[in-house]
């Protein structure tokens, strides 16, 4: 009996704490409107904003009913319309959990921060913000039959579309990938797997790097009851939309991660598995969730990471994600992978717009290729 209780404590704690970094981000949604915005830069020239739809074959046919026609916001640099013979590098910027591309523009305060960065000397580049929000508020940029293959949407379908419809420099050396929070997770996941597509990588306050971030909140009986309550919600829902409706905000995070990392084509109507069933731990499902933590799989992609022209990561000193970000930085150091890591004064979202203008854009200006001849 004692051993069974210990097993439940371990499995349930693991499931709960896997999501602790996501829930930390959502503890106060007001933080999104408290983001420090750098002042407009005098003389900054305007960029052109285009809102488009990009069809993704990789997302077609998913069990969750997510649309394969994704909203994408494209920011074209000031000279794009006039210098018609010029081609540009591209920066792909991934949003976090709970929000979509449109809300992401508010967090990083684009186009003002793009214009400000260029006015201060950053090279002109195309910036692309894809929308990867799902019924449970986030795809985790993963490959899942339930949600659709959002990983392939980013590294293949989206890149191919942008290269076909805009004047890009269509090489890995001229493509950058950045993301914040869940987007930082996406940047780490996709970046580790696809150095053939991207040449420089930046992770802003990445979430979900580790399957465990410490002890679970509260006594084991409380965790058990929360797990059972979550099961009941999922068990009575007749569709993903119905489950999402009774799980507002960050309460949907356990279902988002289950859909992304534990898909089950034989388990309608939700088509995912939770780490407990009828109150009994399911270690094999926990193993699936654990396997999707970058700190668990980074060792498999060291050769890929060494191919990057540059890698950077930052996190606020008041951000609960700082511990795991530091672990990833230290692991890269141990393998001799050159990377920069900054712990700045602030919380999870307090400086994201300033970081984007004054650190992210200059980083890619320095480390992407702006001509057809550099290597």
Secondary structure as the mmCIF struct_conf table of DSSP 4:
data_model
#
loop_
_struct_conf.conf_type_id
_struct_conf.id
_struct_conf.beg_label_comp_id
_struct_conf.beg_label_asym_id
_struct_conf.beg_label_seq_id
_struct_conf.end_label_comp_id
_struct_conf.end_label_asym_id
_struct_conf.end_label_seq_id
HELX_RH_AL_P HELX_RH_AL_P1 UNK A 2 UNK A 18
TURN_TY1_P TURN_TY1_P1 UNK A 19 UNK A 19
HELX_RH_AL_P HELX_RH_AL_P2 UNK A 20 UNK A 25
TURN_TY1_P TURN_TY1_P2 UNK A 26 UNK A 26
BEND BEND1 UNK A 27 UNK A 27
HELX_RH_3T_P HELX_RH_3T_P1 UNK A 29 UNK A 34
HELX_LH_PP_P HELX_LH_PP_P1 UNK A 38 UNK A 41
TURN_TY1_P TURN_TY1_P3 UNK A 42 UNK A 43
HELX_LH_PP_P HELX_LH_PP_P2 UNK A 44 UNK A 47
STRN STRN1 UNK A 48 UNK A 55
TURN_TY1_P TURN_TY1_P4 UNK A 57 UNK A 61
TURN_TY1_P TURN_TY1_P5 UNK A 63 UNK A 64
BEND BEND2 UNK A 68 UNK A 68
STRN STRN2 UNK A 69 UNK A 76
TURN_TY1_P TURN_TY1_P6 UNK A 78 UNK A 82
TURN_TY1_P TURN_TY1_P7 UNK A 84 UNK A 85
STRN STRN3 UNK A 88 UNK A 88
STRN STRN4 UNK A 90 UNK A 94
BEND BEND3 UNK A 97 UNK A 98
HELX_RH_AL_P HELX_RH_AL_P3 UNK A 101 UNK A 107
TURN_TY1_P TURN_TY1_P8 UNK A 108 UNK A 111
HELX_RH_AL_P HELX_RH_AL_P4 UNK A 112 UNK A 119
TURN_TY1_P TURN_TY1_P9 UNK A 120 UNK A 121
HELX_LH_PP_P HELX_LH_PP_P3 UNK A 122 UNK A 124
STRN STRN5 UNK A 126 UNK A 130
TURN_TY1_P TURN_TY1_P10 UNK A 135 UNK A 136
BEND BEND4 UNK A 137 UNK A 137
TURN_TY1_P TURN_TY1_P11 UNK A 140 UNK A 141
STRN STRN6 UNK A 143 UNK A 144
TURN_TY1_P TURN_TY1_P12 UNK A 145 UNK A 147
STRN STRN7 UNK A 148 UNK A 149
HELX_RH_AL_P HELX_RH_AL_P5 UNK A 150 UNK A 152
HELX_RH_PI_P HELX_RH_PI_P1 UNK A 153 UNK A 158
HELX_RH_AL_P HELX_RH_AL_P6 UNK A 159 UNK A 165
BEND BEND5 UNK A 166 UNK A 166
STRN STRN8 UNK A 168 UNK A 168
BEND BEND6 UNK A 171 UNK A 171
HELX_RH_3T_P HELX_RH_3T_P2 UNK A 172 UNK A 174
STRN STRN9 UNK A 175 UNK A 180
TURN_TY1_P TURN_TY1_P13 UNK A 181 UNK A 181
HELX_RH_AL_P HELX_RH_AL_P7 UNK A 182 UNK A 193
TURN_TY1_P TURN_TY1_P14 UNK A 195 UNK A 197
BEND BEND7 UNK A 199 UNK A 199
STRN STRN10 UNK A 200 UNK A 204
BEND BEND8 UNK A 205 UNK A 205
BEND BEND9 UNK A 210 UNK A 211
BEND BEND10 UNK A 214 UNK A 215
HELX_LH_PP_P HELX_LH_PP_P4 UNK A 216 UNK A 216
BEND BEND11 UNK A 217 UNK A 218
HELX_RH_AL_P HELX_RH_AL_P8 UNK A 220 UNK A 236
BEND BEND12 UNK A 238 UNK A 239
HELX_RH_AL_P HELX_RH_AL_P9 UNK A 240 UNK A 245
TURN_TY1_P TURN_TY1_P15 UNK A 246 UNK A 246
BEND BEND13 UNK A 247 UNK A 247
HELX_RH_3T_P HELX_RH_3T_P3 UNK A 249 UNK A 252
HELX_RH_AL_P HELX_RH_AL_P10 UNK A 253 UNK A 261
BEND BEND14 UNK A 262 UNK A 262
STRN STRN11 UNK A 263 UNK A 263
TURN_TY1_P TURN_TY1_P16 UNK A 265 UNK A 266
BEND BEND15 UNK A 267 UNK A 267
TURN_TY1_P TURN_TY1_P17 UNK A 268 UNK A 271
STRN STRN12 UNK A 272 UNK A 272
BEND BEND16 UNK A 275 UNK A 275
STRN STRN13 UNK A 276 UNK A 277
TURN_TY1_P TURN_TY1_P18 UNK A 278 UNK A 279
STRN STRN14 UNK A 280 UNK A 281
HELX_RH_AL_P HELX_RH_AL_P11 UNK A 283 UNK A 291
TURN_TY1_P TURN_TY1_P19 UNK A 292 UNK A 292
HELX_RH_AL_P HELX_RH_AL_P12 UNK A 294 UNK A 297
HELX_RH_3T_P HELX_RH_3T_P4 UNK A 298 UNK A 301
HELX_RH_AL_P HELX_RH_AL_P13 UNK A 302 UNK A 305
TURN_TY1_P TURN_TY1_P20 UNK A 306 UNK A 307
BEND BEND17 UNK A 309 UNK A 309
STRN STRN15 UNK A 310 UNK A 316
TURN_TY1_P TURN_TY1_P21 UNK A 317 UNK A 318
TURN_TY1_P TURN_TY1_P22 UNK A 320 UNK A 321
HELX_RH_AL_P HELX_RH_AL_P14 UNK A 322 UNK A 334
TURN_TY1_P TURN_TY1_P23 UNK A 335 UNK A 336
STRN STRN16 UNK A 340 UNK A 344
BEND BEND18 UNK A 345 UNK A 346
BEND BEND19 UNK A 348 UNK A 349
TURN_TY1_P TURN_TY1_P24 UNK A 350 UNK A 351
HELX_RH_AL_P HELX_RH_AL_P15 UNK A 352 UNK A 355
HELX_RH_PI_P HELX_RH_PI_P2 UNK A 356 UNK A 360
HELX_RH_AL_P HELX_RH_AL_P16 UNK A 361 UNK A 367
BEND BEND20 UNK A 368 UNK A 368
BEND BEND21 UNK A 371 UNK A 373
#
